[in-house]
Amino acid sequence: MTDTDTLSIAKRREAVLAELSDAASPPPQLVAVTKTQPDEAIDEILATGQRVFGENRVQEAEARWAGRRSAYPDLELHLIGPLQTNKAELAVRLFDVIETLDRPKLADALAKAMDKVGRALPVLIQVNTGEEPQKAGVIPSELKQLLQYARDKGLDVQGLMCIPPVDEPAGPHFALLAKLAKEAGLPILSMGMSSDYVTAAHFGSTHVRVGSALFGPRDYP
């Protein structure tokens, strides 16, 4: 895509959906990443019919979406950022999918929160495919152990998520995640962002997390 900063959100979304449809059949689900977006942008993308959204921070998501739930009962909110154990209950109350399970302690907190709240949410395990020390996610060699631990806790683990290293081609990381998911019998693959969602679709992604390609470049403070 080119000149995304001059296009409306509706036009950008239309272009992204067309690229995904060309890349895979069925195409991956588009998860619109709305972190730091103003209310006008949220209203504009809701008007296109987009209902699946990804948020990085629990409290920011609560401020943005809690008041919109009644107007849009078909909203589906995905937590795609790291989750602290002390925010597990709030996350379970607000989100519909948790994509970032990455350690046993968080599995404990989520299982306890889901039991308390009475919501059994789908969970994805975040895999650190590049084994980057600064990045969240379980390393591939420890995935099987965490998956079994989470299942023993009663969590409904449905898939895997990854964020490839920014300085490496994404394809090999997507191939690795797809291989790991197949070995584990997990149907959901959350992989692909604004710079590589087409590549992710070619590698079997079921969900792509797209922000700037929909909303235009973000101004960082």
Secondary structure, DSSP 8 states (H G I E B T S, - for coil): ---GGGS-HHHHHHHHHHHHHHH-SS--EEEEE-TT--HHHHHHHHHTT--EEEES-HHHHHHHHGGGTTT-TT-EEEE-S---GGGHHHHHHH-SEEEEE-SHHHHHHHHHHHHHHT---EEEEEE-TT--TTS-SB-GGGHHHHHHHHHHTT-EEEEEEE---TTS-SHHHHHHHHHHHHHHT--EEE---TTTHHHHHHTT-SEEEESHHHH------
